[in-house]
Amino acid sequence: MDASSSRERSVRAGAFAGVAGFATFLVIHAVWILPIWFIAPIGTLIAAAGGGAVGAAYAELLPHLPRRPWTAIALAATVGVVLLPAVVISELRGPTYAMGPEGGGSLVVPETEAVTTFVLGLLVTATSVGAALGWLIARSRRAAGMMAMAALVFAIGPGHNIPLLGGTPAVAKELVILAAVVGVSSAVLVEGHAWLVGRLPGVDQPAGPK
């Protein structure tokens, strides 16, 4: 299979993974916090588009990732490293948003400060770390660019509450939900791509370090 075909399948698998991760988020949020099914239509479209961007980055990293079944674990760990600095910064900085028991709340800092925290503490940090990881793993500008875009997608999507909830009791729930979304989407991306290229579970992929 040529590189373009493999990349196309990665993007398609990424779209499926994005939807699966979003569905996981909705279910956990409904059971543990409160139902927000009304965002499902637009959220599904956004999740599919964002997942496609993550799939494009996966195509660049795949030859350098461990073979299945460790691929999904390595991918999830990579996403965790991308978001970890933002989590640490938000915890050290303290609360930005006071959340009530039903999910509502209000800012406890000026709006400009909240925006700055979101942009610099999350978006810029995640994008920079993503680009660095792409370069370190695949040693190419293309991989660095794709990983920067994928990191931005994860920051805006599953990680959007990180700078808001840091330093509050709600951060524990946020991290559990985030871990579940990342785990599910990583597994669906890896196995979905393997299925699309005609591989069965338990059969090694030709790509990956030996």
C-alpha positions, 0 to 999 in steps of 0.5 A: 500500500502506498503512503497516500492510501495509508494516510487516507485510511488513517484520516478515515479511522481518525474521523471514526475515532473522533466520533467514538471519543465524543460519544464516550464524553457524552455518555459519561457526562450524562451519567456522572454530571448532567445530560448535554445531548443537545450538542450531539449533532454539531459536536459529532461533525466537529469531532469527525473533522478533528479526528481526521486531523489526528488521523493524519498525524497518526499516519506520520507517527505510525512507522515509529510507534510500537506494534499492536497491541501496544500502538494504542497505548503509545498513542494515548501516552503521546496525547497525555504528554501533549496535554500534561503541561497544560494540566500542571500549569492550570493546577499551579495557577489556581481556579479560573472558573467556579463550577457548581454541582450541576455543571454551571458556574462563573468566572472568578477572574477577569475575562481577558485573563481567562482568555489569556490563560486558555490561549497561552496555558492550553493552546500554545502549550499543547501545540508547541509540545505536539510539534516537538513530539512530532519532530522527536518521534518521526524526525520530519517537519511534516510530522511536526506540523501534523502533530501540532495540528492534532495537539491543537484539536485535542486541546480545543476538544477534549481538553478545553476545560483544563484551564478552567477547572484547574485548582478546583474539586471538579478537576478530578472528574475532568481528568477521568473523563479526559482519560476515558476519551483519549483511551477510547479514541486511541483504541478506535483509531489504531484498530480502525486503521488496521481494519481499513488496511485489511488487518485482523486483530492480533496480526502485526502491522508491517509498520512499526519499529522492531 
